[in-house]
Amino acid sequence: MRALTNLVLSLFLPITILGGTFFILMNQHVIPDSVFPIMPALPFVFAASGSAMAWQFKRSRAVFLLLLIALCCWFITLYLPGMSSTGMRLRLAYDLSALLLPINLVIFAYCEDRGVLTLWGALSAAFITAQAAAVATMLAPPQHSGAIAWLQDAALSLDRIQILPTWASNWTFLPQSVIIITGTVLFLLLLFMVLNKGRRDSMYVTLITSCLAVIAAYHYVAIPHASALFFSAAALIITLSLFQDSYFMAYVDELTDLPSRRALNADFKKLGRKYALAMVDIDHFKKFNDTYGHDIGDDVLRMVAGHLSRVSGGGKAYRYGGEEFTIIFPKGIATDVQSHLDELRERIAKTDFHIRSGKRAPKKRNARKGSVNVTISIGVAERTDGAQSPMEVVKQADRALYKAKGAGRNIVKLATAPRNSRSKEKSSRLGFKRNTRK
């Protein structure tokens, strides 16, 4: 469920930009006349500003992607208006540049961000420069021998490929070779995203949607301003993905996909005069980590976080740090939310956590593989006259959590009510059990 939510969130912005671009293309009358003279420059403005931000954010893949988009846009806007006078040579350059771009997208999807002013960055820049030179040779006079002649013959062969039925390509300027390669690239990017197991990496979504935008720029090349619109959309998608990634890095815990401590502190400022707060801790987590290894410990954190994200009663879970979590009930009081926390605690205790055989073997000889039952302890407090700030409520909930630990664990413990508060200390308990079934 979290993976689906992540995918929807990652898709929303780029799909909105693509849809808006298509709408503007079909309704160019909505564009003020004063904007048309500057439209050819917009892709370069977005690409330059995005590259500066990507460099600052240490996202080298985005830097080179934007450079590619700027080069393609420069070629389309500079040479395509003279297609009738340049003839076949321009057609070959058009085909080759449209073919190389999706191939580059797959390469950048596979590579990681390794810096711009590094050996990898220098090799990437040289690779892009070599491709630009190859496209430029298509505009040179026809050669009868040498490397240029070989490149021109290869581009001509690509242009003449006819594998698909005629109806599959007679609707576009793009040759069948580009349609086939682009379709394959989009499939591979979708496959990479699925194999990434739903983890948030908006680079895949960015590559897919920017690829669609650039291919649309090539397809609609005959419509005035269409190419500039779609190249602008591609550059904007990549640039805005930097902000999206930065937000997730700052406010979402990478391991559990829950909001992080920074998000918790930000949401503290939005709380009113009535709320309850729970501190949650995984029982015996250090012993579990030492016995089975940190990889299995990470799986336990993810499992518990999955249950916490579905807590009832209007609660919202955060990762506080280590094996500790926080749940905020913005409109609740401690006695009201106790039943929801008890249900959560029991659900986790009854879940068989399976030790996957593919993980590292247990460190101790007597640590048997199979399944175990993980439990949590919870301390709850609410805002009162004696604890008005969120951090004071956190301290009270933390003290209640330590009481739950001391009382045997796997308990929901309410903080001792300050004077003049209606809250009373209650607790509920379910015995800790361990299942070592093979």
Secondary structure as UniProt FT lines:
FT   HELIX           2..26
FT   HELIX           28..30
FT   TURN            33..35
FT   HELIX           36..41
FT   HELIX           42..56
FT   TURN            57..58
FT   HELIX           60..79
FT   HELIX           80..82
FT   HELIX           83..86
FT   HELIX           88..110
FT   HELIX           119..137
FT   TURN            138..139
FT   HELIX           147..159
FT   HELIX           166..168
FT   TURN            169..171
FT   HELIX           176..195
FT   TURN            196..198
FT   HELIX           202..219
FT   TURN            220..222
FT   TURN            224..225
FT   HELIX           226..251
FT   TURN            254..256
FT   HELIX           261..268
FT   TURN            269..270
FT   STRAND          276..282
FT   TURN            283..284
FT   HELIX           285..292
FT   HELIX           294..308
FT   TURN            309..310
FT   TURN            313..314
FT   STRAND          316..321
FT   TURN            322..323
FT   STRAND          324..329
FT   TURN            330..331
FT   HELIX           334..349
FT   STRAND          352..354
FT   TURN            357..358
FT   TURN            365..366
FT   STRAND          371..373
FT   STRAND          376..382
FT   TURN            385..386
FT   HELIX           390..406
FT   TURN            407..408
FT   STRAND          411..414
FT   TURN            419..420
FT   STRAND          427..429
//
